[in-house]
Amino acid sequence: MAVVHSSVPRLRRRLVAALAASLVLAACDRGPVALPAESLQIRINLLCTTCDDFLRCERRADVEAALGTDSPQIYRIYRLREKSFWAQIATIWDYLVQWLQRKTSDERPLTVYLNDGDERSILDISGSARVDAAVGLISLPDSSIDMRNGDWRDLRGERQGRCTTLPRREGYAWVRALFGRELSTTAMPGASGGELAGSESVESRP
């Protein structure tokens, strides 16, 4: 029995050492690396599940002219919305395993708005936004956005314009104006969802 008892701690140490070695090897291959934030003109926090991100995209003048819509006040706003409750719960896992597996991609609910002169509307575009921080690309149902320089490309890959990040407060104000409401002056800029977005966070969803 003494021999058996003395072998148990030895076996336990070997198992712990084997597990530690496996974790080290796994950590050495954590998947693709996200592009440095300073190299991106459009930045999306992949681990913020309650954030709304607004991207304002405008076509080049020659593209608008070819489409017969060369008004300088025509642009689209792509709203990458906060995730659903269960998707937010699932993201907790992403936090926990970052040291084993980098998070460089994400999928977000999407709403697309159109500003046409004095008219604002919601476009009937279904689908989601896929963000790949390793290559610096946001894939949309009708186009794609290069996060490195803001280039806005159509589904054929041809450059049609440029996109910029719209501050959240301005994005929420734009949406509230769509529904004939004003943004509270007491709301804190940069806040996500909740009170700042108001009830349009539900009404504006497709």
GILINQUI-V37247 format. One record per backbone hydrogen bond with DSSP energy under -0.5 kcal/mol. NH is the residue of the N-H (numbers start at 1). CO is the residue of the C=O. E is the energy in kcal/mol with one decimal. If there is no record, write none. Layout:
# GILINQUI-V37247
nh=NH co=CO e=E
nh=NH co=CO e=E
This chain:
# GILINQUI-V37247
nh=5 co=1 e=-2.8
nh=6 co=2 e=-2.0
nh=7 co=3 e=-1.2
nh=8 co=4 e=-1.0
nh=9 co=5 e=-0.9
nh=10 co=6 e=-0.7
nh=11 co=7 e=-2.4
nh=12 co=8 e=-2.5
nh=13 co=9 e=-2.4
nh=14 co=10 e=-1.9
nh=15 co=11 e=-2.3
nh=16 co=12 e=-2.5
nh=17 co=13 e=-2.4
nh=18 co=14 e=-2.5
nh=19 co=15 e=-2.5
nh=20 co=16 e=-2.6
nh=21 co=17 e=-2.3
nh=22 co=18 e=-2.0
nh=23 co=19 e=-2.3
nh=24 co=20 e=-2.2
nh=25 co=21 e=-2.3
nh=26 co=22 e=-2.3
nh=27 co=23 e=-2.4
nh=28 co=24 e=-1.3
nh=29 co=25 e=-0.7
nh=29 co=26 e=-1.0
nh=35 co=133 e=-2.7
nh=39 co=36 e=-1.8
nh=40 co=37 e=-1.7
nh=41 co=147 e=-1.9
nh=42 co=147 e=-2.2
nh=43 co=41 e=-0.5
nh=46 co=44 e=-0.9
nh=48 co=45 e=-1.2
nh=49 co=47 e=-1.0
nh=51 co=48 e=-0.6
nh=53 co=80 e=-2.4
nh=54 co=166 e=-0.7
nh=55 co=78 e=-2.4
nh=56 co=164 e=-2.6
nh=57 co=55 e=-0.6
nh=57 co=76 e=-3.2
nh=58 co=162 e=-2.6
nh=60 co=160 e=-2.9
nh=64 co=60 e=-2.4
nh=65 co=61 e=-2.4
nh=66 co=62 e=-1.9
nh=67 co=63 e=-1.4
nh=68 co=64 e=-0.6
nh=68 co=65 e=-0.9
nh=69 co=64 e=-2.9
nh=74 co=71 e=-1.3
nh=75 co=73 e=-0.6
nh=75 co=115 e=-1.8
nh=76 co=57 e=-2.7
nh=77 co=113 e=-2.1
nh=78 co=55 e=-3.0
nh=78 co=76 e=-0.5
nh=79 co=77 e=-0.7
nh=79 co=111 e=-3.1
nh=80 co=53 e=-3.1
nh=80 co=78 e=-0.7
nh=81 co=79 e=-1.0
nh=81 co=109 e=-2.2
nh=83 co=49 e=-2.4
nh=88 co=84 e=-2.2
nh=89 co=85 e=-2.0
nh=90 co=86 e=-2.2
nh=91 co=87 e=-1.4
nh=92 co=88 e=-0.6
nh=92 co=89 e=-1.2
nh=93 co=90 e=-1.1
nh=94 co=90 e=-0.6
nh=95 co=91 e=-1.5
nh=96 co=92 e=-1.8
nh=97 co=93 e=-1.9
nh=98 co=95 e=-0.9
nh=100 co=97 e=-1.7
nh=101 co=97 e=-3.5
nh=102 co=30 e=-2.3
nh=104 co=102 e=-0.8
nh=106 co=131 e=-2.1
nh=108 co=129 e=-2.9
nh=110 co=127 e=-0.7
nh=111 co=79 e=-1.7
nh=113 co=77 e=-2.7
nh=114 co=121 e=-2.8
nh=115 co=75 e=-2.9
nh=116 co=114 e=-0.6
nh=116 co=119 e=-3.1
nh=117 co=73 e=-1.1
nh=117 co=115 e=-0.6
nh=119 co=116 e=-2.0
nh=121 co=114 e=-2.0
nh=123 co=112 e=-2.8
nh=123 co=121 e=-0.5
nh=125 co=123 e=-2.0
nh=126 co=124 e=-0.5
nh=129 co=108 e=-2.7
nh=130 co=139 e=-2.4
nh=131 co=106 e=-3.1
nh=131 co=129 e=-0.6
nh=132 co=130 e=-0.5
nh=132 co=137 e=-2.8
nh=133 co=104 e=-3.3
nh=133 co=131 e=-0.6
nh=134 co=104 e=-0.7
nh=136 co=132 e=-1.4
nh=137 co=132 e=-2.2
nh=138 co=145 e=-2.5
nh=139 co=130 e=-3.0
nh=139 co=137 e=-0.6
nh=140 co=138 e=-0.5
nh=140 co=143 e=-2.7
nh=144 co=153 e=-2.2
nh=145 co=138 e=-2.4
nh=146 co=151 e=-2.7
nh=147 co=136 e=-2.1
nh=147 co=145 e=-0.7
nh=148 co=136 e=-0.7
nh=150 co=146 e=-2.6
nh=152 co=161 e=-2.5
nh=153 co=144 e=-2.7
nh=153 co=151 e=-0.6
nh=154 co=158 e=-2.5
nh=157 co=154 e=-1.9
nh=160 co=152 e=-3.2
nh=161 co=152 e=-1.4
nh=162 co=58 e=-2.3
nh=163 co=150 e=-2.9
nh=164 co=56 e=-2.4
nh=166 co=54 e=-3.0
nh=167 co=165 e=-0.5
nh=171 co=167 e=-2.5
nh=172 co=168 e=-3.1
nh=173 co=169 e=-2.2
nh=174 co=170 e=-2.3
nh=175 co=171 e=-2.1
nh=176 co=172 e=-2.7
nh=177 co=173 e=-2.1
nh=178 co=174 e=-1.5
nh=179 co=175 e=-1.2
nh=180 co=177 e=-1.5
nh=181 co=176 e=-3.5
nh=187 co=184 e=-1.1
nh=191 co=188 e=-1.4
nh=196 co=193 e=-0.6
nh=197 co=193 e=-2.1
nh=198 co=194 e=-1.9
nh=200 co=197 e=-0.7
nh=201 co=198 e=-1.5
nh=202 co=199 e=-1.4
nh=203 co=199 e=-1.9
nh=204 co=200 e=-2.7
nh=205 co=202 e=-1.2
